[in-house]
Amino acid sequence: MQATISVLMACFNTENSVERSINSILNQSYEDFEFIIVDDASTDHTPEILQKIAIRDHRIKILTNSTNRGLSYSINRAFERSVGTYLVRMDADDVAHSQRFARQLKYFNANGELCVLGTGANYVNQDEIGSDQTVLMPESHADIMKFMFKSSPFIHPTVMMRRSFFEITGGYDENLMRAQDYDLWLRGREIGHYHNVPEVLLNYTYDNARSHKAVWQTFVLKIKAKPNLTEFARAVAYSLYELFCLIIRLTKDLLNRN
């Protein structure tokens, strides 16, 4: 029987977190899914952990890259092996809440124009213990469109999307090493409706390692998306704000070292 949901995950040297992340998917209250995991040529114990877990659950399929190819290639490869009507993104260091799939499917079943659906998340900073925070993204399609040229409107590993959306856009751009998700949302913004569930349905692990290259990359993606004048102004203003914040953070780090 064909699964309704295909969960797509890529991992590289995630031996300390991948089992916890996988278990959070296997423990979903909604059980009609397949779980396709791409090991991106890990050099630690990740491959052994994946094989051990796969034996326990027939829904798991393990693919292995012979060389490290990056997130875009790995997720596109997982998609090619998938069959689900809906695609779910998941990262190997995050934890999904048990009702995530059920809550997101409810939104899709109620809205035929919906093509991408994110959720809120509890941000867990691996660099600063005790600095966790709850983050909710713009909810309605209209608010997401206003936010689009400021920054990515979705927390990537919370997203569920229609298979047709991924097929029409052509998936992730394999030439991009960062901001692959933002590029996808920009390219697909006229295909259908975007929405965010105003609930925390994921624990999202992040660090403070955003660089000037990342700021520049996202700005380039915004310009490539051919914004109108208002959107262009938002893109410039927010990119300058991000650069300013980056300078402040780097200055604080430098002062702390001294």
Backbone hydrogen bonds, N-H to C=O, Kabsch-Sander energy under -0.5 kcal/mol:
donor,donor_aa,acceptor,acceptor_aa,energy
4,T,32,D,-0.7
5,I,32,D,-1.4
6,S,86,Y,-2.7
7,V,5,I,-0.5
7,V,34,E,-2.9
8,L,6,S,-0.5
8,L,88,V,-3.3
9,M,7,V,-0.5
9,M,36,I,-2.3
11,C,38,V,-2.6
17,S,14,T,-1.7
18,V,14,T,-2.7
21,S,17,S,-1.9
22,I,18,V,-2.7
23,N,19,E,-2.5
24,S,20,R,-1.5
25,I,21,S,-0.9
25,I,22,I,-0.9
26,L,22,I,-2.5
27,N,23,N,-1.6
28,Q,25,I,-1.8
29,S,98,S,-2.6
31,E,29,S,-0.6
33,F,31,E,-1.8
34,E,5,I,-2.4
35,F,59,R,-3.3
36,I,7,V,-2.8
36,I,34,E,-0.5
37,I,35,F,-0.6
37,I,61,K,-2.8
38,V,9,M,-2.7
39,D,37,I,-0.6
39,D,63,L,-3.2
40,D,11,C,-3.0
40,D,38,V,-0.8
41,A,39,D,-1.8
49,I,45,H,-2.0
50,L,46,T,-2.5
51,Q,47,P,-2.2
52,K,48,E,-2.1
53,I,49,I,-2.1
54,A,50,L,-2.6
55,I,51,Q,-1.4
56,R,52,K,-0.6
56,R,53,I,-1.2
57,D,53,I,-0.8
57,D,54,A,-0.6
60,I,57,D,-1.5
61,K,35,F,-2.9
63,L,37,I,-2.8
63,L,61,K,-0.5
65,N,39,D,-2.7
69,R,67,T,-0.6
74,S,70,G,-1.9
75,I,71,L,-2.8
76,N,72,S,-2.4
77,R,73,Y,-2.3
78,A,74,S,-2.2
79,F,75,I,-2.5
80,E,76,N,-1.9
81,R,77,R,-0.9
81,R,78,A,-0.8
82,S,79,F,-1.6
85,T,4,T,-1.1
86,Y,4,T,-2.2
87,L,161,M,-3.3
88,V,6,S,-2.8
89,R,159,V,-2.4
90,M,8,L,-1.7
92,A,10,A,-0.6
94,D,91,D,-1.2
95,V,203,N,-2.0
97,H,201,L,-2.1
100,R,97,H,-2.0
103,R,99,Q,-2.6
104,Q,100,R,-2.3
105,L,101,F,-2.7
106,K,102,A,-1.5
107,Y,103,R,-1.1
108,F,104,Q,-1.9
109,N,105,L,-2.7
110,A,106,K,-1.0
111,N,107,Y,-0.7
111,N,108,F,-1.0
114,L,111,N,-1.0
115,C,193,H,-2.9
116,V,193,H,-1.5
117,L,160,M,-2.8
118,G,195,H,-2.3
120,G,197,V,-0.7
120,G,199,E,-2.8
121,A,135,V,-2.4
122,N,202,L,-2.8
123,Y,121,A,-0.8
123,Y,133,Q,-3.3
124,V,204,Y,-3.4
125,N,123,Y,-0.6
126,Q,124,V,-0.7
126,Q,206,Y,-2.4
131,S,128,E,-1.6
133,Q,123,Y,-1.7
135,V,121,A,-3.0
144,I,140,S,-2.4
145,M,141,H,-2.3
146,K,142,A,-1.6
147,F,143,D,-1.7
148,M,144,I,-1.7
150,K,147,F,-2.4
151,S,147,F,-1.7
156,H,154,F,-0.9
158,T,155,I,-2.7
159,V,156,H,-1.9
160,M,117,L,-2.4
161,M,87,L,-2.7
162,R,115,C,-2.2
163,R,85,T,-2.7
165,F,162,R,-0.5
166,F,162,R,-1.4
167,E,163,R,-2.2
168,I,164,S,-2.5
169,T,165,F,-2.2
170,G,166,F,-1.2
171,G,166,F,-1.1
174,E,172,Y,-0.7
176,L,173,D,-1.6
183,D,179,A,-2.1
184,L,180,Q,-1.7
185,W,181,D,-2.4
186,L,182,Y,-2.3
187,R,183,D,-2.4
188,G,184,L,-1.9
189,R,186,L,-0.9
191,I,188,G,-1.8
192,G,188,G,-0.6
193,H,113,E,-2.7
195,H,116,V,-1.6
196,N,139,E,-1.8
197,V,118,G,-3.1
199,E,197,V,-1.9
201,L,120,G,-1.9
201,L,199,E,-0.7
203,N,95,V,-3.2
204,Y,122,N,-2.4
204,Y,202,L,-0.7
205,T,203,N,-0.6
206,Y,124,V,-2.1
215,V,211,S,-1.8
216,W,212,H,-2.4
217,Q,213,K,-2.6
218,T,214,A,-2.3
219,F,215,V,-1.8
220,V,216,W,-2.4
221,L,217,Q,-2.1
222,K,218,T,-1.9
223,I,219,F,-2.0
224,K,220,V,-2.4
225,A,221,L,-1.2
226,K,223,I,-1.7
232,F,228,N,-2.8
233,A,229,L,-2.2
234,R,230,T,-2.0
235,A,231,E,-2.4
236,V,232,F,-2.4
237,A,233,A,-2.6
238,Y,234,R,-2.7
239,S,235,A,-1.9
240,L,236,V,-2.2
241,Y,237,A,-2.0
242,E,238,Y,-2.7
243,L,239,S,-2.2
244,F,240,L,-2.4
245,C,241,Y,-2.5
246,L,242,E,-2.3
247,I,243,L,-2.3
248,I,244,F,-2.3
249,R,245,C,-2.4
250,L,246,L,-2.6
251,T,247,I,-2.3
252,K,248,I,-2.3
253,D,249,R,-2.3
254,L,250,L,-2.2
255,L,251,T,-2.4
256,N,252,K,-2.4
257,R,253,D,-1.7
258,N,254,L,-1.2
